[in-house]
Amino acid sequence: MIGDAIAAEWMKFRTLRSNHWLLAASLLSVLISVGLAAMVVRGFAGQEAADRMRFTGIGDGLGPGLQVALFVMGVLGALAVTAEYSTGQIRTSLTVVPKRHVLLLAKVPVLLGVGLVAGQVLAFSMHYGAMAMLGGHAGHVLMDGRTLGTPLSEPGVLSGVLLSGVAIGLVTLVGLGIGAVVRSTAGTLVVLIMIVLVLPTAAATLPQPWQARVGSVMLDRLVGDGLLPPVAALALLLAYPVAALSAGAVAIALRGRRTHPMIAGLAATGILLATVVVAQPAQASDFAWRPCKKDMECGAVQVPVDWNKPQGRKITLPLVRLPATGAHRRIGTLFALPGGPGGSGIEDLEKKGAAFAQLRQRFDVISFTPRNGLDLGILSKDCLLGGPWIRLPSNEAEFDRQAAVNRAAAEECRARDPELFGNLGSASVARDVEAIRIALGEERLSFLGTSYGGVTATNYARLFPSRVRAMVLDGAVNLLNQRRLRHQVMEGQLVKFAAWCAGTTECVLNGQDVAKAWREVASAKRIPVRGRQVSYDGFDVQIAAGPHFISPGTDHFRWKELAKAIVLARAGDASGFADYVKAGTGSLKPPSPVGMNMTHCLDGIGFREYADFTEARSRNERLAPSYPQHELWHGLACPGWPEPPGNPPQPLPSTGLPPLLGAASWTEPDVDQLVRQVPGSATIRFDGHGHGLYLSAEPCTIGHVNRYLTWLKLPPPGAVCRS
């Protein structure tokens, strides 16, 4: 009997002309998707590069076309039953098939078969049409890490398009069930409009996180990348037609006084909805976060002062979190490791947290005041910010005198807490990070290590490789390289500085031999600071000029200062250098801060013996004749240090780690060398000046970093972000 009923329904479907018109009308969804893509291309092509990065991609290209397809196919399903009521044909059908629920059931395979075929045709037509309209723009990486369009080769796109086709097919059964309840074409259309068009639009107007939470259960979002995990989304997608058919079966059963379909339908719906609940991901932990600054949450973790004595004295490390916004499924936690050493990750997130706006759709972002942070409050901040002037030794006796000066400055700070002072290397900080991971209940962490935070990151990767999900090293310091590639950087920056001076009258050295002028002051024996009881030599000049050479600043204001300082120094007055150094540090000559050296020296940066220094000095003079002494300064701060280097630089393991992503401006060539220790890693280059590109909100770098952190997709070899 059921077979005959299905055959009869197929005949009715084929002969009803309105069905043909509805199937033709469903092609409007393709036109809408292609039209939207055309509008996006038009707007995208007319924007500057930075504005293009802020575009919202169209994903697989279905967009509002999917809603139209869902509505039209829902109407197709509704008419299968409401048309019979409106024409009175229902009496004839019930005469032929007296069992009402069998009549309803016979319509299901016909509508489902047609709907699934039509759904796949529509879904793939919308996708290919939109991607064709985007053309070469489709692969452009945006700030959220997505591309303007996503081809089927992208992770999850093929399955998403296939599921969209399934949803289009299933909505015919939703329309059928609603039609069986309402029995009116007009009334059913109103209900479908509410479900498919009005409610999703209304959900989009809600504030976060309710916009994402409500939107994630809408029919058109179940096949996308919403809050629900895949199993829950699939269960809810099936629950829609099952619930609608159950309601239709209940309406028919009550009229026919049969309750079996009602019981079966309610049971099936209950099972599917229970699956949605059970499939929700478990919370990572019940870590005690509390609201604090802006939209941030604060917490704290206790760690041992000495990790060799885990049961010994503890210190408390403050934490801060920018919680996930909930627009997409949460992937995990990103740990932003601050630079310095001694920088505050809390201050980074407070001042520069907007850089993580797109990433917070999927991640909690956390940071902390590390044990070597100047804001921790255990060691005197004034003591840590101060330090001796480093002098270039010309013999071993002068080397030893510098070592004695270093030791005296270190001992003054060390006296406050000798135990902590001896445990401020990056390996101890990395072990603190692992303790935080355990407290948060995260299986693995993703990392953004900025500047010297990259040293902490690489120590963590070496100590706990299985706990690394992804790692970005942004302008990271490469201790294994011992900064040797920096020689090329300084020579290259002199060339750029000279070219800038040659091209603008804003440089007081315009029209002069800039390189010759620089070498003259960089090799001077003594240049007094006018009006002060202090003088500079060539070594002091190189140290004072280094940051200005590396970063010209907005409108080249630092290069303008540098040019004026060189002109004054050639005239016998080093006050140009002394003035801007004092403005930044409070000292007439660059101090070597104890707070920086207490980590540097434990991490093995310093020269151990005079022979090490003389070897490095000879190498520098050979590799960087215009800037031979700049890279000696950090190493000369550690001879005489009261604590031995307990964490000498070590290579990253070649196995057990995921591929890493480096981010570097043109003054950071050693980042690529650092990440290449791990096979498969890559570096995104920024063709311009800068340091800490992600936190500086460089949009192209943010896009590539977000893409890697979210989907673990690295940029192609040689990828460059243009200034």
C-alpha positions as CSV (number, residue, x, y, z in Angstrom):
1,M,0.0,0.0,0.0
2,I,2.7,2.5,0.9
3,G,4.5,1.9,-2.4
4,D,1.3,2.6,-4.3
5,A,0.8,5.8,-2.3
6,I,4.4,7.0,-3.0
7,A,3.8,6.3,-6.7
8,A,0.6,8.3,-6.6
9,E,2.3,11.2,-4.8
10,W,5.1,11.2,-7.5
11,M,2.5,11.4,-10.2
12,K,0.7,14.3,-8.5
13,F,4.0,16.1,-8.0
14,R,5.0,15.8,-11.6
15,T,1.7,16.9,-12.9
16,L,1.3,20.0,-10.7
17,R,2.5,22.9,-12.7
18,S,3.1,25.1,-9.7
19,N,5.9,22.8,-8.7
20,H,7.7,23.4,-12.0
21,W,7.4,27.1,-11.4
22,L,8.7,26.9,-7.9
23,L,11.7,24.8,-9.0
24,A,12.5,27.5,-11.7
25,A,12.0,30.2,-9.1
26,S,14.6,28.6,-6.8
27,L,17.2,29.6,-9.4
28,L,16.7,33.2,-8.0
29,S,18.9,32.1,-5.2
30,V,21.8,31.6,-7.6
31,L,21.3,35.1,-9.1
32,I,21.3,36.6,-5.6
33,S,24.5,35.0,-4.6
34,V,26.2,36.0,-7.8
35,G,24.8,39.5,-7.5
36,L,26.1,39.9,-3.9
37,A,29.6,38.7,-5.1
38,A,29.5,41.3,-7.9
39,M,28.7,44.0,-5.4
40,V,31.6,42.9,-3.1
41,V,34.0,42.8,-6.0
42,R,33.0,46.3,-7.0
43,G,33.5,47.7,-3.5
44,F,36.7,45.7,-2.9
45,A,38.4,46.7,-6.1
46,G,37.9,50.4,-5.3
47,Q,39.6,50.3,-1.9
48,E,43.1,50.9,-0.7
49,A,45.1,47.9,0.5
50,A,44.5,48.6,4.2
51,D,40.8,49.1,3.7
52,R,40.6,45.9,1.7
53,M,41.9,44.0,4.8
54,R,38.8,45.1,6.7
55,F,36.3,43.7,4.3
56,T,34.0,40.9,5.4
57,G,34.4,37.8,3.2
58,I,31.5,36.1,1.6
59,G,32.7,32.6,2.7
60,D,31.4,29.9,0.4
61,G,29.3,32.4,-1.5
62,L,25.9,31.1,-0.6
63,G,25.0,34.0,1.7
64,P,21.4,35.3,1.4
65,G,20.9,33.1,-1.6
66,L,20.7,30.2,0.8
67,Q,17.7,31.8,2.6
68,V,15.9,32.3,-0.6
69,A,16.5,28.7,-1.6
70,L,15.3,27.5,1.8
71,F,12.1,29.5,1.5
72,V,11.2,28.5,-2.0
73,M,11.8,24.8,-1.3
74,G,9.8,25.1,2.0
75,V,6.9,26.4,-0.1
76,L,7.3,23.5,-2.4
77,G,6.9,21.1,0.5
78,A,4.0,23.1,1.9
79,L,2.0,23.1,-1.4
80,A,2.2,19.3,-1.5
81,V,-0.4,19.2,1.3
82,T,-2.1,22.7,1.4
83,A,-2.9,22.5,-2.3
84,E,-5.0,19.4,-1.6
85,Y,-6.9,21.2,1.1
86,S,-7.5,24.3,-0.9
87,T,-8.8,22.3,-3.9
88,G,-10.8,19.8,-1.9
89,Q,-8.6,17.0,-3.4
90,I,-7.8,15.8,0.2
91,R,-11.1,13.9,0.3
92,T,-10.1,12.0,-2.8
93,S,-6.7,11.3,-1.5
94,L,-8.1,10.0,1.8
95,T,-10.5,7.8,0.0
96,V,-7.6,6.2,-1.9
97,V,-5.3,6.1,1.1
98,P,-7.7,6.1,4.2
99,K,-4.8,6.0,6.7
100,R,-4.0,9.7,7.2
101,H,-0.5,9.2,8.5
102,V,0.3,6.9,5.5
103,L,-0.8,9.7,3.2
104,L,1.6,12.1,4.9
105,L,4.4,9.6,5.0
106,A,4.0,8.9,1.3
107,K,4.8,12.5,0.4
108,V,8.1,12.4,2.3
109,P,10.3,10.4,-0.1
110,V,9.0,12.3,-3.1
111,L,9.7,15.7,-1.6
112,L,13.0,14.6,0.0
113,G,14.3,13.1,-3.2
114,V,13.4,16.2,-5.3
115,G,14.6,18.5,-2.6
116,L,18.0,16.8,-2.1
117,V,18.8,16.8,-5.8
118,A,17.6,20.4,-6.3
119,G,19.4,21.4,-3.1
120,Q,22.8,20.1,-4.3
121,V,22.3,21.8,-7.7
122,L,21.4,25.1,-6.1
123,A,24.1,25.0,-3.4
124,F,27.0,24.2,-5.9
125,S,25.6,26.7,-8.4
126,M,25.5,29.4,-5.8
127,H,29.1,28.6,-4.7
128,Y,30.7,28.3,-8.2
129,G,28.8,31.4,-9.5
130,A,29.9,33.5,-6.6
131,M,33.5,32.3,-6.8
132,A,33.6,33.0,-10.5
133,M,32.4,36.5,-9.9
134,L,35.1,37.1,-7.3
135,G,37.7,35.9,-9.8
136,G,41.3,36.6,-8.7
137,H,40.1,38.5,-5.6
138,A,38.8,35.4,-4.0
139,G,42.1,34.4,-2.4
140,H,42.8,37.8,-0.8
141,V,43.5,37.3,3.0
142,L,41.4,39.5,5.2
143,M,42.0,40.6,8.8
144,D,39.8,37.9,10.3
145,G,42.0,35.3,8.6
146,R,39.5,34.3,6.0
147,T,39.8,34.9,2.4
148,L,37.4,37.1,0.4
149,G,35.9,33.9,-1.0
150,T,36.6,30.3,0.0
151,P,37.1,27.6,-2.6
152,L,36.1,24.0,-2.1
153,S,39.7,23.2,-1.3
154,E,39.6,25.2,1.9
155,P,38.9,23.1,5.1
156,G,35.2,22.6,5.7
157,V,34.0,24.3,2.6
158,L,33.1,21.2,0.6
159,S,31.2,19.7,3.6
160,G,29.5,23.0,4.2
161,V,28.2,23.3,0.6
162,L,27.1,19.7,0.7
163,L,25.2,20.3,4.0
164,S,23.6,23.4,2.6
165,G,22.2,21.3,-0.2
166,V,21.0,18.8,2.4
167,A,19.3,21.6,4.4
168,I,17.6,22.8,1.2
169,G,16.2,19.3,0.7
170,L,15.2,18.9,4.4
171,V,13.3,22.2,4.4
172,T,10.8,20.7,2.0
173,L,9.8,18.4,4.8
174,V,9.6,21.4,7.2
175,G,7.1,23.0,4.8
176,L,5.2,19.7,4.5
177,G,4.8,19.4,8.3
178,I,3.8,23.0,8.8
179,G,1.3,22.7,5.9
180,A,-0.2,19.6,7.5
181,V,-0.8,21.5,10.7
182,V,-2.0,24.8,9.3
183,R,-3.8,23.4,6.2
184,S,-3.7,26.9,4.6
185,T,-1.2,27.9,1.9
186,A,-1.2,31.6,3.0
187,G,-0.9,30.6,6.7
188,T,2.0,28.2,5.9
189,L,3.8,30.9,3.9
190,V,3.6,33.3,6.9
191,V,5.1,30.6,9.2
192,L,7.9,29.8,6.7
193,I,8.7,33.5,6.2
194,M,9.1,33.8,10.0
195,I,11.3,30.8,10.3
196,V,13.5,31.3,7.3
197,L,13.7,35.1,6.8
198,V,12.3,37.1,9.8
199,L,13.8,35.3,12.8
200,P,17.4,35.1,11.4
201,T,17.2,38.8,10.5
202,A,15.9,39.6,14.0
203,A,18.7,37.5,15.6
204,A,21.3,39.5,13.6
205,T,20.1,42.7,15.4
206,L,20.7,41.3,18.9
207,P,23.8,42.4,20.9
208,Q,26.6,39.8,21.4
209,P,26.7,37.2,22.7
210,W,23.0,36.7,22.1
211,Q,23.3,37.4,18.4
212,A,25.6,34.5,18.0
213,R,23.7,32.2,20.4
214,V,20.3,32.8,18.9
215,G,21.6,32.9,15.4
216,S,23.4,29.6,15.8
217,V,20.1,27.7,16.0
218,M,18.6,29.3,12.9
219,L,18.1,27.0,10.0
220,D,20.4,28.9,7.6
221,R,23.3,29.0,10.2
222,L,23.3,25.3,11.1
223,V,25.3,24.5,8.0
224,G,27.8,27.3,8.6
225,D,30.5,27.9,11.2
226,G,28.4,28.9,14.2
227,L,28.6,28.2,17.9
228,L,27.3,24.7,17.8
229,P,29.8,21.8,17.3
230,P,29.2,19.7,14.1
231,V,27.3,16.8,15.8
232,A,25.0,19.2,17.6
233,A,24.4,21.3,14.5
234,L,23.6,18.2,12.4
235,A,21.2,16.9,15.2
236,L,19.4,20.3,15.2
237,L,19.2,20.4,11.4
238,L,17.4,17.0,11.5
239,A,15.3,18.1,14.4
240,Y,13.6,20.8,12.3
241,P,11.9,18.4,9.7
242,V,11.3,15.7,12.4
243,A,9.6,18.2,14.6
244,A,7.6,19.7,11.8
245,L,6.5,16.3,10.5
246,S,5.7,15.2,14.0
247,A,3.4,18.2,14.4
248,G,1.8,17.3,11.1
249,A,1.4,13.7,12.2
250,V,-0.1,14.8,15.5
251,A,-2.6,17.0,13.8
252,I,-3.6,14.2,11.5
253,A,-3.5,11.6,14.3
254,L,-5.8,13.6,16.5
255,R,-8.4,13.9,13.7
256,G,-8.0,10.1,13.0
257,R,-7.8,9.3,16.7
258,R,-4.5,7.5,16.3
259,T,-1.7,8.4,18.7
260,H,1.2,6.2,17.4
261,P,2.6,8.8,15.0
262,M,2.4,11.4,17.7
263,I,4.4,9.3,20.2
264,A,7.0,8.3,17.6
265,G,7.4,11.9,16.4
266,L,7.8,13.4,19.8
267,A,10.3,10.7,20.8
268,A,12.4,11.3,17.7
269,T,12.4,15.1,18.3
270,G,13.3,14.6,21.9
271,I,16.3,12.4,21.0
272,L,17.6,14.9,18.5
273,L,17.3,17.8,20.9
274,A,18.9,15.8,23.6
275,T,21.8,15.1,21.2
276,V,22.2,18.9,20.7
277,V,22.6,19.3,24.5
278,V,24.9,16.4,25.0
279,A,27.1,17.4,22.1
280,Q,28.0,20.8,23.6
281,P,31.7,21.1,24.4
282,A,32.6,20.9,28.0
283,Q,33.9,24.1,29.7
284,A,37.7,24.2,30.0
285,S,37.7,24.7,33.7
286,D,36.2,26.7,36.6
287,F,39.1,29.0,36.9
288,A,38.2,32.1,39.0
289,W,38.0,35.0,36.5
290,R,36.5,38.3,37.7
291,P,35.5,41.4,35.8
292,C,38.1,44.1,35.9
293,K,39.4,46.7,33.4
294,K,37.3,47.6,30.3
295,D,36.0,44.3,28.9
296,M,38.8,42.3,30.5
297,E,38.7,39.7,33.3
298,C,41.4,39.2,35.9
299,G,42.8,36.3,37.8
300,A,46.0,35.0,39.4
301,V,48.1,31.9,39.7
302,Q,50.7,30.9,42.3
303,V,54.0,29.4,41.1
304,P,57.1,28.3,42.9
305,V,59.9,30.9,43.0
306,D,62.4,28.1,42.2
307,W,61.0,25.4,39.9
308,N,63.7,23.0,41.2
309,K,61.9,23.3,44.5
310,P,58.2,23.1,43.5
311,Q,57.0,22.7,47.1
312,G,59.0,25.8,48.3
313,R,58.1,29.5,48.4
314,K,55.4,30.7,46.0
315,I,54.8,34.0,44.2
316,T,51.5,35.2,42.7
317,L,51.4,36.1,39.0
318,P,48.5,38.4,37.9
319,L,46.6,37.2,34.8
320,V,44.2,39.0,32.5
321,R,41.8,37.6,29.9
322,L,39.9,39.0,26.9
323,P,37.1,36.4,26.7
324,A,36.0,35.0,23.4
325,T,33.1,37.0,22.0
326,G,31.2,33.8,21.0
327,A,30.5,34.6,17.3
328,H,32.0,31.3,16.3
329,R,32.9,28.0,18.0
330,R,35.6,28.6,20.6
331,I,38.9,26.9,19.6
332,G,40.9,27.5,22.8
333,T,43.2,30.0,24.5
334,L,45.8,32.3,22.9
335,F,48.6,33.2,25.3
336,A,50.1,36.6,24.3
337,L,53.7,36.6,25.7
338,P,55.0,40.1,26.3
339,G,58.5,41.4,25.2
340,G,61.1,43.3,27.0
341,P,62.2,41.2,28.9
342,G,60.2,42.8,31.7
343,G,57.2,44.0,29.7
344,S,53.7,43.7,31.0
345,G,51.3,41.5,29.1
346,I,48.4,43.1,31.0
347,E,49.4,46.5,29.7
348,D,49.7,45.1,26.2
349,L,46.1,43.8,26.3
350,E,44.8,46.9,28.0
351,K,46.3,49.3,25.4
352,K,46.4,47.1,22.3
353,G,43.6,44.5,22.8
354,A,41.7,45.9,19.8
355,A,44.2,44.1,17.6
356,F,42.6,40.8,18.8
357,A,39.0,41.8,17.8
358,Q,38.6,39.2,15.0
359,L,40.6,36.5,16.8
360,R,38.3,36.7,19.8
361,Q,35.5,35.3,17.8
362,R,37.2,31.9,18.4
363,F,39.8,32.4,21.2
364,D,40.1,33.6,24.7
365,V,43.2,35.8,24.7
366,I,45.2,35.9,28.0
367,S,48.4,37.4,29.2
368,F,50.1,38.1,32.5
369,T,52.7,40.0,34.5
370,P,55.6,37.6,34.2
371,R,58.0,36.9,37.1
372,N,60.6,39.1,35.4
373,G,58.0,41.9,34.8
374,L,58.9,45.3,36.1
375,D,55.4,45.7,37.5
376,L,55.4,42.5,39.7
377,G,56.3,44.7,42.7
378,I,58.7,42.3,44.5
379,L,62.0,43.9,43.3
380,S,62.4,47.7,43.3
381,K,61.2,49.1,40.1
382,D,63.5,52.1,40.4
383,C,66.4,49.7,40.8
384,L,65.4,47.6,37.9
385,L,65.0,50.5,35.5
386,G,68.4,51.9,36.3
387,G,71.7,50.5,35.4
388,P,75.4,51.3,34.6
389,W,76.8,52.9,31.5
390,I,78.6,50.3,29.4
391,R,82.1,51.2,28.3
392,L,83.9,49.6,25.4
393,P,87.0,47.9,26.9
394,S,90.3,48.2,25.1
395,N,92.1,45.6,27.3
396,E,91.3,42.8,29.8
397,A,91.7,45.1,32.8
398,E,89.0,47.5,31.4
399,F,86.8,44.4,30.7
400,D,87.2,43.4,34.4
401,R,86.4,46.9,35.6
402,Q,83.1,46.8,33.6
403,A,82.4,43.4,35.2
404,A,82.8,44.9,38.6
405,V,80.5,47.8,37.8
406,N,77.9,45.3,36.4
407,R,78.1,43.2,39.6
408,A,77.6,46.2,41.9
409,A,74.5,47.3,40.1
410,A,73.1,43.8,40.1
411,E,73.8,43.2,43.8
412,E,71.9,46.4,44.7
413,C,68.7,45.0,43.2
414,R,69.4,41.4,44.2
415,A,69.6,42.2,47.9
416,R,65.8,42.7,48.0
417,D,65.1,39.0,47.0
418,P,68.1,36.9,46.1
419,E,66.1,33.7,45.6
420,L,63.8,35.4,43.0
421,F,66.6,37.3,41.4
422,G,68.4,34.0,40.6
423,N,65.3,32.5,38.9
424,L,64.3,35.1,36.4
425,G,65.4,33.4,33.2
426,S,63.1,32.7,30.3
427,A,62.9,28.9,31.1
428,S,61.4,29.7,34.5
429,V,58.9,32.0,32.8
430,A,58.0,29.2,30.4
431,R,57.4,26.9,33.3
432,D,55.1,29.5,34.8
433,V,53.1,29.5,31.5
434,E,52.7,25.7,31.8
435,A,51.4,26.1,35.3
436,I,48.8,28.6,34.0
437,R,47.8,26.1,31.3
438,I,47.2,23.5,33.9
439,A,45.2,25.9,36.0
440,L,43.0,26.9,33.0
441,G,42.3,23.3,32.2
442,E,43.4,23.7,28.5
443,E,44.9,20.6,26.8
444,R,47.0,22.8,24.5
445,L,47.7,26.5,24.1
446,S,48.3,28.7,21.1
447,F,50.9,31.5,21.4
448,L,51.8,34.9,20.2
449,G,55.4,35.7,21.3
450,T,56.3,39.3,20.6
451,S,59.9,40.5,20.6
452,Y,61.7,38.9,23.7
453,G,58.4,37.1,24.4
454,G,59.5,34.9,21.5
455,V,62.3,33.7,23.8
456,T,59.8,32.6,26.4
457,A,57.7,31.0,23.6
458,T,60.7,29.0,22.2
459,N,61.6,27.9,25.7
460,Y,58.1,26.6,26.3
461,A,58.1,24.9,22.9
462,R,61.4,23.2,23.8
463,L,60.2,22.1,27.3
464,F,56.5,21.3,26.5
465,P,56.2,20.6,22.7
466,S,53.1,18.4,23.0
467,R,51.2,21.4,24.6
468,V,51.7,23.7,21.7
469,R,48.8,23.9,19.3
470,A,50.2,26.8,17.3
471,M,52.9,29.4,17.8
472,V,53.5,32.8,16.2
473,L,56.9,34.5,16.7
474,D,56.4,38.2,16.0
475,G,59.7,40.1,15.7
476,A,61.1,37.4,18.1
477,V,64.7,37.6,19.4
478,N,66.8,34.7,18.1
479,L,69.4,34.0,20.8
480,L,70.9,31.1,18.9
481,N,71.8,33.5,16.1
482,Q,73.5,35.8,18.8
483,R,72.2,38.7,16.7
484,R,74.7,38.2,13.9
485,L,72.2,39.0,11.2
486,R,71.7,42.4,12.9
487,H,75.0,43.5,11.3
488,Q,73.3,43.3,7.9
489,V,70.4,45.2,9.3
490,M,72.4,48.1,10.6
491,E,74.4,48.5,7.4
492,G,71.2,48.3,5.4
493,Q,69.5,51.0,7.6
494,L,72.4,53.3,7.1
495,V,71.8,53.0,3.3
496,K,68.1,53.7,3.7
497,F,68.8,56.6,6.0
498,A,71.2,58.1,3.5
499,A,68.7,57.6,0.7
500,W,66.0,59.4,2.7
501,C,68.3,62.3,3.4
502,A,69.2,62.6,-0.3
503,G,65.6,62.8,-1.2
504,T,64.3,65.5,1.3
505,T,65.4,68.9,2.6
506,E,63.8,67.9,5.9
507,C,67.1,66.1,6.6
508,V,69.8,68.5,7.7
509,L,72.3,66.2,6.0
510,N,70.7,66.7,2.6
511,G,73.3,67.1,-0.1
512,Q,76.1,65.7,2.0
513,D,77.8,62.3,2.1
514,V,75.7,60.8,4.9
515,A,77.6,57.6,5.3
516,K,80.9,59.5,5.6
517,A,79.4,61.8,8.2
518,W,78.1,58.9,10.2
519,R,81.4,57.0,10.2
520,E,83.2,60.1,11.4
521,V,81.1,60.4,14.6
522,A,80.8,56.6,15.0
523,S,84.6,56.3,15.2
524,A,85.2,59.4,17.4
525,K,87.5,59.1,20.4
526,R,85.7,61.8,22.4
527,I,82.8,64.2,21.8
528,P,81.8,66.3,24.8
529,V,78.2,67.1,25.6
530,R,78.1,70.8,25.8
531,G,77.3,72.2,29.2
532,R,77.5,68.8,30.9
533,Q,80.3,66.9,32.6
534,V,80.1,63.9,30.3
535,S,81.3,63.0,26.8
536,Y,80.5,60.5,24.1
537,D,82.8,58.3,22.1
538,G,82.0,56.4,19.0
539,F,80.7,53.4,20.9
540,D,78.3,55.6,22.9
541,V,77.2,57.2,19.6
542,Q,76.4,53.8,18.0
543,I,74.4,52.7,21.0
544,A,72.5,55.9,21.3
545,A,71.7,56.0,17.5
546,G,70.7,52.3,17.2
547,P,67.0,52.6,18.0
548,H,66.7,55.7,15.8
549,F,68.3,53.9,12.9
550,I,66.0,50.9,13.3
551,S,62.8,52.8,13.6
552,P,62.5,56.2,11.7
553,G,59.1,56.9,13.4
554,T,56.0,58.7,12.1
555,D,56.9,61.2,9.4
556,H,60.6,60.1,10.0
557,F,60.8,62.2,13.1
558,R,63.5,60.0,14.6
559,W,65.6,60.2,11.5
560,K,65.2,64.0,11.6
561,E,66.5,63.9,15.2
562,L,69.4,61.6,14.2
563,A,70.5,63.8,11.3
564,K,70.6,66.9,13.6
565,A,72.5,64.9,16.3
566,I,75.1,63.8,13.7
567,V,75.6,67.4,12.5
568,L,76.1,68.6,16.1
569,A,78.5,65.8,16.9
570,R,80.6,66.6,13.8
571,A,80.8,70.2,15.2
572,G,82.1,68.8,18.5
573,D,78.9,68.6,20.5
574,A,77.2,65.3,21.4
575,S,74.2,67.0,23.1
576,G,71.9,66.0,20.2
577,F,72.3,62.3,21.2
578,A,72.3,63.1,24.9
579,D,69.1,65.1,24.8
580,Y,67.0,62.5,23.1
581,V,68.5,59.7,25.2
582,K,67.7,61.6,28.4
583,A,64.2,62.3,27.2
584,G,63.6,58.6,26.9
585,T,65.6,57.2,29.8
586,G,66.4,60.0,32.2
587,S,70.1,59.4,31.6
588,L,72.5,61.4,29.5
589,K,73.9,58.1,28.1
590,P,72.0,54.9,27.4
591,P,71.8,52.9,30.7
592,S,72.0,49.1,30.7
593,P,68.9,48.3,32.9
594,V,69.3,45.7,35.6
595,G,65.7,44.6,35.0
596,M,66.6,43.7,31.4
597,N,69.9,42.1,32.2
598,M,68.6,39.9,35.0
599,T,66.9,37.8,32.3
600,H,69.4,38.4,29.5
601,C,72.4,37.2,31.6
602,L,70.5,34.1,32.9
603,D,69.6,33.3,29.3
604,G,73.2,33.2,28.3
605,I,73.5,36.4,26.2
606,G,76.7,37.8,27.9
607,F,80.4,37.4,27.2
608,R,81.9,35.0,29.7
609,E,85.5,35.9,29.2
610,Y,87.5,38.7,27.6
611,A,88.5,36.3,24.7
612,D,84.8,35.9,23.8
613,F,84.5,39.7,23.6
614,T,87.6,40.2,21.4
615,E,86.4,37.5,19.0
616,A,83.0,39.1,18.7
617,R,84.6,42.5,18.2
618,S,86.8,41.3,15.4
619,R,83.9,39.6,13.7
620,N,81.7,42.8,14.0
621,E,84.4,45.0,12.5
622,R,84.5,42.7,9.5
623,L,80.8,42.3,9.0
624,A,79.6,45.8,9.8
625,P,82.4,48.3,9.1
626,S,80.0,51.3,9.4
627,Y,78.4,50.0,12.7
628,P,81.0,47.6,14.3
629,Q,80.2,47.9,18.0
630,H,76.4,48.1,18.3
631,E,76.0,44.4,18.9
632,L,78.5,44.3,21.7
633,W,76.5,46.3,24.1
634,H,74.1,43.6,25.5
635,G,77.0,41.1,25.9
636,L,79.1,43.6,27.8
637,A,76.3,44.0,30.4
638,C,76.7,40.4,31.8
639,P,80.4,39.9,32.8
640,G,80.5,39.9,36.6
641,W,76.9,39.0,36.9
642,P,76.3,37.4,40.4
643,E,74.1,34.5,39.0
644,P,75.4,32.0,36.5
645,P,73.6,31.6,33.1
646,G,71.2,28.7,33.9
647,N,69.4,28.7,30.6
648,P,71.8,28.9,27.7
649,P,70.3,29.1,24.2
650,Q,69.2,25.7,22.8
651,P,67.7,24.8,19.4
652,L,64.0,24.0,19.0
653,P,63.2,20.3,18.6
654,S,62.8,19.3,14.9
655,T,59.9,16.9,15.8
656,G,56.9,17.1,18.1
657,L,56.0,20.6,17.3
658,P,53.5,22.0,14.7
659,P,54.8,24.2,12.0
660,L,55.4,27.7,13.4
661,L,54.7,31.1,11.9
662,G,57.1,34.0,12.0
663,A,56.2,37.7,11.4
664,A,59.0,40.1,10.7
665,S,59.7,43.6,9.3
666,W,62.7,44.1,7.0
667,T,64.8,44.9,10.1
668,E,64.2,41.4,11.6
669,P,65.9,38.9,9.3
670,D,66.7,36.4,12.1
671,V,63.0,35.5,12.7
672,D,62.8,33.4,9.6
673,Q,66.0,31.5,10.7
674,L,64.4,30.9,14.1
675,V,61.1,29.4,12.8
676,R,62.9,27.3,10.2
677,Q,64.3,25.1,12.9
678,V,60.8,23.4,12.8
679,P,60.1,21.7,9.4
680,G,57.2,23.2,7.5
681,S,57.3,26.6,9.2
682,A,57.0,29.9,7.3
683,T,57.4,33.6,7.8
684,I,55.2,36.5,6.7
685,R,57.4,39.5,5.8
686,F,56.4,43.1,6.2
687,D,58.0,45.3,3.6
688,G,58.6,48.2,5.9
689,H,59.7,49.3,9.3
690,G,58.1,48.1,12.5
691,H,58.4,45.8,15.5
692,G,55.6,43.7,17.1
693,L,53.5,43.9,13.9
694,Y,50.4,42.2,15.4
695,L,50.1,44.4,18.4
696,S,50.9,47.4,16.1
697,A,47.7,46.6,14.3
698,E,49.4,46.0,10.9
699,P,46.3,44.7,9.1
700,C,48.0,42.4,6.6
701,T,50.1,40.7,9.3
702,I,47.0,40.3,11.5
703,G,45.1,38.6,8.7
704,H,47.9,36.0,8.1
705,V,48.4,35.4,11.8
706,N,44.6,35.0,12.4
707,R,44.5,32.6,9.4
708,Y,47.2,30.5,10.9
709,L,46.0,30.5,14.5
710,T,42.4,29.7,13.4
711,W,42.9,27.2,10.6
712,L,46.6,26.4,11.0
713,K,47.1,27.6,7.4
714,L,50.5,29.1,6.7
715,P,51.2,31.8,4.1
716,P,52.9,30.6,0.9
717,P,56.7,30.8,0.6
718,G,57.9,34.4,0.0
719,A,54.6,36.0,1.1
720,V,55.0,39.7,1.8
721,C,52.8,42.4,3.3
722,R,53.3,45.7,1.7
723,S,53.7,48.9,3.7
